[in-house]
Amino acid sequence: MKRKILTLSVVFLSILSLKAQETKPITLSLDSAVNYAIKHNKTLINSRYAVDKSSQKIKETIAAGLPHINVSADYNNFLGAEASLQLNPMAPPAVIAFNPTSSFKVGASQLIFSGNFIVGVQLSKLAKQITEKNYCKDELNVKEQTIQAYYMVLINQQILKIIKENKENAETIYTKTQNMANAGLTEQTEAKKLSVMVTSVNNTYKAAERRLELAYNLLRLQLGLEPDQAITLSSDINDIEQKTILQSSIVSDTFNIKNNIDYQLISLQGDITQKQIQMQKANYLPTLTAFYSHTEKILKPDFDMTPKNVLGVTLNVPVFSSGERRAKVNQAVIDYDISKNTKGLVNQQLTMAEIQLMYNYKNLSEQYANQKTNVVIAKEVLDQMNLKFRQGIISSLELTSANNDYLKAQSDKISTLLNLLNADLALKKLNNNL
């Protein structure tokens, strides 16, 4: 019994140890979070599978033009069937019995020339390039979404910190005012008004906690983590802010459309439509195939004239299709013209997008500088109002108003910072520079 209890205790402790390891917080900087997402994000894992599949598709296409060998065996039983052969009406017919037969056959074939095969291999390679570019695009999206989720956590942590300080300050003022009201030094009405402010700040604090947890969940989703996995972020929002603001002074017109993933994809689509023209033209070319077969009879019939070895060549020459092939070529040419026009349209759209993003980025940089000044002023006003309220110069209503102005200024500043960081991300993504 003691041995069983000891064994169960060891197993239980092992389970607890494994559980503790599973829930151990992961500490991630911004860069390490991006690298972690690239390895573990489920969307990117599927994209890597697609790239592997496209590689196998190329092998499949090439294999269609390589030698093929087939082996077959058969057995035929005619169930006692007979055939009569009468060459002379005066003589009795000759009866031929169909004996069971069995054979073993080996056949080989080789495609010698096919225009469709040559173009098909080229199309498969282009399709793989598109799959790889789609992976790069998915990776770019995951990077952007991971960084945005990381920013959201840091921003919400900052908001929670500010609201907590404001909450503690409001509670301190309320407690002092309530004590003064109890001592008859001020009216209970002032304390009740302040209690409304404290309740409002508490509600705001709880809402901020829920937003922070939501931001963590979004980050876990991008990282491919379980919902209960604890995360600790090591990057500081102030460092990220300073880095972004320093970049704002050196941002210039460095946009190169050829670096954009969408432009690269539309260019590859144009290459594919061009190859499709060649594919349709290849239908005018002949196809040449060679084959060889060897047959061994295991059970031979009484009368057998089938040769053991057969070597042959098949030439298929397209002669007349009533204009079908020509119509397909014309359709492929139209598709190519459409792709060129679409490429020009994408060029214009991306150029305009870069101009708009740069405009937004510069505007947000200026707005953020103003918002920082507003926060400093609002904080000075709030400190003065706190001092005046303690001296009995102003009412609780004026203090509440100053407190709300400060919170709004902080909220506007942080909101503008988040928009600025996201604008910086959008510019980098457009340049494929994340």
N, C-alpha and C positions, 0 to 999 in steps of 0.2 A: 504493500500500500504506500509506504514511504517513497519507494522508487517511482511509482506511478505519479505521485504528487510532485516529485522533483522533476520528472519528465514533462508533465503538463506545465509546470512553472517556467521551465526553460523555453518551451514552445511559445507560451504566452508572452514572455519577455522578448523573444525574437520577433514576434508579430508586432509588438509595440515599438521595437527598435526600427523595424522596416517601415512602419507607419510614420515614425518621426522623421526618417530619412526622406520619405516621399513628400512630406509637407514642409520640409526645410525651405526657407525663403531663398529665392534666386535673386542675386544682386546683379543688376544690369545697368551699364552706362548706355548712353544713346547709341553709340556705335556697336556695342556688343548686342544690344537689343535688335538692331537691324540685321546683324550677322546671324543671330539666333533665329530670327524670323525666316531668313533665306533658307536655312537648313530644315526648319520644322513646320513652316506654314503649309497647310494641306493643299491650298490652291497651287502653290509652287511644286509640291510633290507630284501632283497630277500633271503639271506642265512638263516636268522632267520625264514622266512616263510617256507623254506624247512625243517628246524628242526621241526617246529610245524606240518607240513604235515606228517613227518615220525612218530611222536607220534600218530597221528590219524590212520596211517597205522597199527601200532601195535594193536590199539583198534579194527580195522576192522578185523585183522587176528584172534584175540582172540574171537571176537564175532561169528566167523564162527563155533566155537566149543561149543557155549552156546545155551540154548534152543531157538527155533524159534517158534513163534505162528502166525498162519495165520487164518484170518476170511474171509469167502466168502459167497455170496448169489447169487442164480440163479433163473431164471424164464424161463420155457419152455412152448411154446404153439404150439401144433401139427396141428393147423389150421383145426380141424374137422376130422382128419385122423381116420380111423377105421381099425380093424383087424378081420378077420373071422376065427372061429375055428370050424371044423366039425369032431367030433369023430365017429359019426355013419352016414354012407352013406345014410341011410334011413331017417334020421332026418335032419331038416333044420340046417344050420350052425349057431353057436352062434356069434353074433357080439359084439366085444369089442371096445368101443370108447376110444381114447387117450385124456383124459382130461388134461387141463393145470396143470403143477406141479411147485412147488416152494420150495426151501429149504434154510436153513441157516446152515452153516458148520463151525465148529471150529476145527483146526488141530494144533498139537504140535509135534515137532521133537527134538531129542537130540542126538548129536554125543557122543557115549560112548567111542569108541577107534578108533584112526587113527594115524598111525605113521607119515604120511605127515603133519597132523595138528600140532603135537608136534614139529617137526623140523621146520615147517613153522613159528611158533611163535618165535623160536630161531633165525631164519634168519631175521625176521622183527626187532628184537632187535639189531642184528648186523648191519642191514641196517641203523638203527637210529644212532648207534655209528659212522658209516662212515659219515653220514650226519653232525653229530656234529663235527667230525674231519675236514670235508670240511669247516664248518663254521669257525673253528679255523684257518684253512689255509687261508681263505678269509680275516679273521681279521688280520692275520699276514701280508698279502700282502697290505691291506689298511693302516696298521700302517707304513710299509716301504715306501709306495708311498706318504703318508701324510708327513712323516718326510723328504723324499727327496724333495718334493715340498716346504716345509718350508725352507729347506736348500737353495734351488734355489732362493727363494725370498731374504733371507738374503745375499747370495753371490752376487746377482745382485744389491742389495742395496749398498753393499760394493764397487762393481765395479763402480756403478754410482757416489758414493761419491768421489772415487779416480779420475775418469775422470772429474768430476766437478772441483775439485781442480786444476787439470792439465789444464783444459779449462780456468779457471780464471787466472792462472799464464801465460798461453800463450797469453791471451787477454791483460794482463797488459804489457807484454814485447812488444807485437805488438803496443800497443798505444804509449808507450814511444819511440819505434823505429820510428814510423810514425811522432811523434812530432819532433824528431831529424832530420828526413829526410826533413820535412817541413822547419826546421830552417837551413838546409844546412849542418848540422853536420855529416850526413852520406848519403849514396846514397839511392834513392828510391827503388833500386833493393832489398836491404836488407829488407825493409818493405814489399815489394811484396812477397818475399820468406816466410816471417813470416806469411803473410796473408793466404798462402796455408796451413801452419801448423795449424793455427786457424780454417780454414774451415774443415780440416781433423778431428781435435779434436771435433768440433761441430757435424759433421756427426757421429762420434763414440759415442758421448753423446746421440744423438737422437736414435741411434740403441740400446744403453743400456737401454734407457727408454722403448722402445718397448719390449725388452727381459724381463724387470722387470714386465711389465703388463701381458705378457704371463705367467710368473711364478706365478703371483697372480691368474690368471685364472685357472691354473692347481691346485693350492691349493684350490680354491673355488670348483672345481669339486670333489676333494677328500672329502671335508667337506660337500658336498651336499648343497652348497649355491647357490643363484641366481647369474648370471653373474655381476649384478650391485651392489652386496653387498660389502660395504667397509670393509676392514680388516686392523687391526693394530697388528703388531707382537711385543710382549714385550720381547722375548728372544734375547740375544745378541750373535752375531756370535763369538766374542772373548771368551765369557764364554764357549760356546760349543767347541770351538777349544781347550781351556785349559783342559777341561774335557776329551776330546778325547786323547790328547797328554799324559795326566797323566795315562790314561788307557793303553797306548802303552807300558809302562814300567812294567805293571803287567799282560799283556796278556800271557797266558801259554796254554799248551795243555789240555784244560778242555772240549774238545768236547765229548759229550755223544750221540751216535747215536740214542739211545732210546728216546731222547727228541725231535728228528727231526720229524716234522709233516708228511713229505713224507714217512719216515720209518714207522711211526705209521699207516698210511693209507695202505701201502703195507702189513703190518702185519695183519690188519683187513681183507683185501682182501683174504689173505691166510686162515683166519678163516672161511670166507664165503665159499670158495671152499671146505674146509673140511666138512662143514655142508651140502654142496651139495651132497657129497658122501653119507652121512647119509640119505638125502632126497631120493636119488635114491634107496638105500637099503630098505627104508621104503615101497617102492612099492611092496615088497615081502610079507608084512604083511597084515592080513585081516583088514577090516573096519567094525565096528559094530555100527549100528544106531537104535534107538528106536523111535517109533512114536505112536501118539494117535489122534483119531478124533471123534468128536461128531456131529451128523447131526440131525437137527430138520426140519421136513417137514411142510411147511406152507400150501401149496396146495398139497394134497396127491392124487395119482392115486387110481383107484378102487382096483387095485391089487398091493400091495406093500409088498415086503419081505426084504427090505433093513434094516439092523440093525442100530440102532442109534449110538452105541459106537463100536469103533474098536481100539484094542491095538495090536501092532505088533513090531517085531524086525527083522531088516534086517542085515544079515551077508554076506559080499562080500569077498570071498576068491580067490585071484589070483592063478591060477593053472599052466597055460602054456602060454607063450608069444613068443615062437619060438626064444628065445635069445634076444628079444628087451630090456628087463629090464637089462640083464647082460651087453649088449652093452652100455647102458646109465651109468651104474655103472663104467665101464671101462673108459668112456669119462670123468666122474667126477674125477676119480683118475688121469688121465692125466692132467686135468686142475689144480689139486692140486700140481702135480709135477712141472708144469710150474710156478705156483705162488711161490713155494719154490725157484726155480731157479732165478726168477725175484727178489725176496727178497734179495738173495745173490748178484745179480748184483747191485741193488740199494745200498746195503751196501758198496760195493766197490766204486761206483760212489760218494757217499756222503763223504766217507773217503778221496778220492782224491780231492774232492771239498774243503774240510776243509783245506787240506794241501796247495792247490793253493791260497785260500783266505788268509790264514795266511801269505804266502809268499808275496802276493800283499800288504797286510796291512803293513808289516814290511818295504818293499821297499818304499812304499809311505811315511811312517813316516820319513825315512832317506831323501827322496827327498824333503819333505816339510821343513825340517830343513835347507837344502842347499838353497832352494828357498827363505827363509826368509833372509838368509845372502846376497843373490844376490840382493834382494830389497833394503837392507840397503846400499849396495855398489853403486847400480844404482842411488839411491837418493842422495848420497854424490857427485857422478859424475855430476848429473844434477845441483845441487846447485852450484858447482864450475863452470860449463859451463855457468850458468846464470850470475854469477859474472864476469867471463871473457868476456862474450858478452857485458855486460854493460860497461866494461872497454875498449871495442873495440879490444880485443886480438884475439878473434875467430870470425868466420863468422856465419851467421844464419843457414847455412847448418849443421855445427857441432853441433849447439844448437838443431836443429831439430832431428839430429841423437841421441843425448843424451836423448832427450825427448822421442823418440820412444823406446829406450832401457829401459828406466824407466817404460814406459807403458807395455812393453813386460814382464819385470820382475814381475810387479804387476799381470799381467794377468796369468803368469805361476804359481805364488804363489797361487793365488786364485783358479785356475783350479786344482792344486795339492791338495789344502785343500778340495775342493769338492770331489775329487776322494778318499781322505783319509777318509772323513766322510762316503761316500757311502761304502767303503770297511769295515769300522767298522759296518755299518748297515748290510751288507751281512753276516758277521761273527755272529752277534747277531741273525739274522734271521735263520741261519743254526742251531743255538743252541736253537731256539725257545725262545729267551730271549729279545724280543723287548718290 
